[in-house]
Amino acid sequence: MASRPDAAEASRILRELSSFGPVLAVKLYRLTLDPVPAIPTLPCLDHEAMLHEGVAPHLAVYIQDGSSGDIHEVVVVPSERRIEEDIVSTWGECSPDSRARLLSVVRQRLPNYKAQETKPSRWRGDRRVATACRAQVTLRDVLLGTDIARVKNGIDRLQTIAMLMEKQSRAASWGVRTVSGPFVAAGGVIVYFVFGALSFGMSESAVNILRYLLIGLLGGWFLYYGVKAVQLTEMSNRVWKRTAEYNLILSERKRLGQ
């Protein structure tokens, strides 16, 4: 649990951010707010579900631009005096001008904090996760939509997609584990004997280099296939966590009578 100074600082920052526009929801990791705001409040699932606890206490705020209506997510780490605008979770919900305006307000209101924008990661598949989520249900509908039943149906569809992605990644991982070893071994034997019998007039050293190259390419292909399977597993977990977060927000909205 965060120290009392961090909790007080988090409450102060929440008040400062509200000058940009209405705060729609807040996610907390090892922090408390006093008083508790009358908005959806939920745990930060991304970090609660990590393998380790080496993450500083922080809060993530969904906030709406008071002038344009764009929606942003701002992550605040009080102990490190760091603020980040996460553009992945609000993909398609905010314009570059609105993002620049938010960072300007944050730097003006909180000059002791380092504010920056978090870019999407190709390795983690941020764009694919964002587009997969947005294709079924938008963050705006989750936070502001009035047809709760329709929003809930969209979240359920997204959860089904997350489960299918996870099953596909399992199938790919199983294929790599069971097939790659025998295939690489068989390929090595075939390459060794074929290039040994048909040297095409090349020297022995050149034949050996070509053998190693072909075997390396075969092993590299299976390695790439396995890495993609692991990446798909990570993306499916993140999509599933997004559905859990959306369900918690809906539950909080119902509790608060929104």
C-alpha positions in Angstrom: 0.0 0.0 0.0 1.2 3.5 -0.8 2.3 5.9 1.9 0.0 8.6 3.1 2.0 11.4 1.3 1.6 9.5 -2.0 -2.1 9.1 -1.4 -2.5 12.8 -0.7 -0.5 13.7 -3.7 -2.6 11.4 -5.9 -5.8 13.2 -4.7 -4.2 16.6 -5.4 -3.2 15.5 -8.9 -6.7 14.3 -9.6 -8.1 17.7 -8.7 -5.5 19.4 -11.0 -6.3 17.2 -13.9 -10.0 18.0 -13.6 -9.1 21.5 -14.8 -8.6 20.0 -18.3 -12.1 18.4 -18.3 -14.3 15.9 -16.4 -12.6 12.8 -15.0 -14.6 9.8 -16.1 -12.9 7.0 -14.3 -9.8 6.2 -12.3 -7.6 3.1 -11.9 -5.5 2.6 -8.8 -2.4 0.5 -8.1 -1.4 0.4 -4.4 -3.0 3.9 -3.9 -6.1 5.2 -2.2 -8.0 8.4 -2.7 -9.4 10.4 0.2 -12.1 11.4 -0.3 -13.2 8.7 -2.7 -14.5 10.5 -5.9 -18.0 9.8 -7.1 -16.7 8.2 -10.4 -15.9 4.6 -11.4 -12.9 3.5 -9.4 -11.2 0.2 -10.1 -7.9 -1.6 -9.7 -5.2 -1.3 -12.4 -5.5 -4.7 -13.9 -2.4 -4.4 -16.1 -0.1 -4.3 -13.1 -2.1 -6.3 -10.6 -1.8 -9.3 -13.0 2.0 -9.0 -13.5 4.4 -11.7 -12.4 6.3 -9.3 -10.1 5.5 -6.3 -7.9 8.3 -4.1 -8.9 6.0 -1.3 -10.0 5.6 2.0 -8.2 2.2 2.9 -6.9 0.3 4.9 -9.4 -3.1 5.9 -10.7 -4.5 6.0 -14.3 -7.2 8.5 -15.1 -9.6 8.6 -18.0 -10.3 12.2 -18.6 -12.4 14.0 -21.3 -11.2 17.1 -23.0 -13.6 19.9 -21.9 -13.4 21.7 -25.3 -13.3 18.9 -27.9 -14.8 15.9 -26.0 -11.8 13.7 -26.8 -11.0 11.0 -24.2 -7.5 10.5 -22.8 -5.8 8.2 -20.3 -3.2 9.8 -18.0 -0.9 7.6 -15.9 0.5 9.4 -12.8 3.4 8.0 -10.7 3.6 10.3 -7.6 6.8 8.8 -6.1 8.7 9.3 -9.4 7.2 12.6 -10.3 6.2 11.2 -13.7 3.1 11.6 -15.9 2.5 9.6 -19.1 -0.3 9.9 -21.6 -1.2 6.5 -22.8 -2.5 6.7 -26.4 -3.0 3.0 -26.9 -5.9 2.5 -24.5 -7.6 5.6 -26.0 -6.8 4.6 -29.6 -9.2 6.5 -32.0 -10.7 8.6 -29.1 -8.4 11.6 -29.2 -6.7 13.8 -31.8 -3.1 14.9 -31.9 -4.2 18.5 -31.1 -6.1 17.4 -28.1 -3.1 15.3 -26.9 -0.8 18.2 -27.2 -3.3 20.4 -25.4 -3.5 17.9 -22.5 0.3 17.7 -22.1 0.5 21.5 -22.2 -2.1 21.8 -19.4 -0.3 19.0 -17.4 3.1 20.8 -17.6 1.5 24.1 -16.6 -0.5 22.8 -13.7 2.2 20.2 -12.5 5.6 21.8 -13.3 7.4 19.4 -10.9 6.4 16.4 -13.0 7.9 15.1 -16.2 5.1 14.6 -18.7 5.4 12.6 -21.9 3.4 10.6 -24.4 3.7 6.8 -24.5 4.1 5.5 -28.0 2.6 2.2 -29.2 4.9 -0.8 -29.3 5.0 -3.0 -32.4 6.6 -5.8 -30.4 3.7 -5.9 -28.0 1.2 -5.6 -30.8 -0.4 -2.5 -29.3 -2.1 -1.5 -32.5 -3.6 -4.9 -33.1 -4.9 -5.0 -29.5 -6.4 -1.5 -29.8 -8.1 -2.1 -33.2 -9.4 -5.5 -32.0 -11.0 -3.9 -28.9 -12.4 -0.9 -30.8 -13.9 -3.1 -33.5 -16.3 -4.6 -30.9 -16.8 -1.8 -28.3 -15.4 1.7 -28.0 -14.0 3.2 -24.8 -16.4 6.1 -25.2 -19.4 3.8 -25.1 -18.0 2.1 -22.0 -17.5 5.4 -20.2 -20.4 7.5 -21.5 -22.8 5.2 -23.4 -26.4 5.2 -22.2 -27.4 1.8 -23.8 -25.7 -0.4 -21.2 -27.1 -3.6 -22.6 -25.6 -2.9 -26.0 -22.3 -2.0 -24.5 -22.3 -5.2 -22.5 -23.0 -7.3 -25.6 -20.0 -5.7 -27.2 -17.8 -6.5 -24.3 -19.0 -10.1 -24.3 -18.1 -10.4 -28.0 -14.6 -9.0 -27.3 -14.2 -11.5 -24.5 -15.0 -14.3 -26.9 -12.4 -13.0 -29.3 -9.8 -12.9 -26.5 -10.5 -16.5 -25.7 -10.2 -17.5 -29.4 -6.9 -15.7 -29.7 -5.6 -17.5 -26.6 -6.7 -20.9 -28.1 -5.0 -20.1 -31.4 -1.8 -19.2 -29.6 -1.9 -22.5 -27.7 -2.3 -24.4 -31.0 0.6 -22.6 -32.5 2.8 -23.2 -29.4 1.9 -26.9 -29.4 2.8 -27.1 -33.1 6.2 -25.5 -32.5 7.0 -27.8 -29.5 6.0 -31.0 -31.3 7.0 -30.3 -34.9 10.0 -28.1 -34.8 12.4 -30.6 -33.3 11.7 -33.5 -35.7 11.5 -31.1 -38.7 14.8 -29.4 -37.9 16.5 -32.8 -37.3 15.1 -34.3 -40.6 15.9 -31.1 -42.5 19.5 -31.3 -41.2 19.9 -34.9 -42.3 18.5 -34.2 -45.7 20.6 -31.1 -46.2 23.7 -32.8 -45.0 23.4 -35.8 -47.4 22.0 -33.9 -50.4 24.7 -31.3 -50.4 27.3 -34.0 -49.7 26.2 -35.9 -52.7 25.6 -32.9 -55.0 28.4 -30.5 -54.2 27.9 -28.7 -57.5 31.7 -28.4 -57.8 32.0 -26.3 -54.6 34.7 -26.7 -52.1 34.1 -28.7 -48.9 34.1 -25.5 -46.8 31.6 -23.8 -49.1 29.3 -26.9 -48.9 29.5 -26.8 -45.1 28.7 -23.1 -44.9 25.7 -23.7 -47.2 24.6 -26.6 -45.0 24.8 -24.5 -41.8 23.0 -21.6 -43.5 20.0 -23.7 -44.6 19.7 -25.4 -41.3 19.9 -22.1 -39.5 17.2 -20.6 -41.8 15.0 -23.6 -41.0 15.5 -23.3 -37.3 15.0 -19.5 -37.5 11.7 -20.0 -39.2 10.4 -22.2 -36.4 11.8 -19.7 -33.8 9.9 -16.9 -35.5 6.7 -19.0 -35.5 7.2 -19.7 -31.8 7.8 -16.0 -30.9 4.6 -15.1 -32.8 2.7 -17.6 -30.8 4.0 -16.1 -27.5 3.2 -12.6 -28.8 -0.4 -13.7 -29.6 -0.7 -15.1 -26.1 0.4 -11.8 -24.7 -2.1 -9.9 -26.9 -5.0 -12.2 -26.0 -4.2 -11.7 -22.3 -4.3 -7.9 -22.8 -7.6 -8.1 -24.7 -9.1 -10.2 -22.0 -7.9 -7.7 -19.3 -9.5 -4.9 -21.3 -12.8 -6.8 -21.2 -12.4 -7.2 -17.5 -11.7 -3.5 -17.1 -14.7 -2.6 -19.2 -17.0 -4.8 -17.1 -15.7 -3.3 -13.9 -16.4 0.2 -15.3 -19.9 -0.8 -16.2 -20.5 -2.3 -12.7 -19.2 0.9 -11.1 -21.4 3.1 -13.4 -24.4 1.0 -12.3 -23.5 1.3 -8.7 -23.2 5.1 -9.0 -26.4 5.4 -10.9 -24.9 6.7 -14.0 
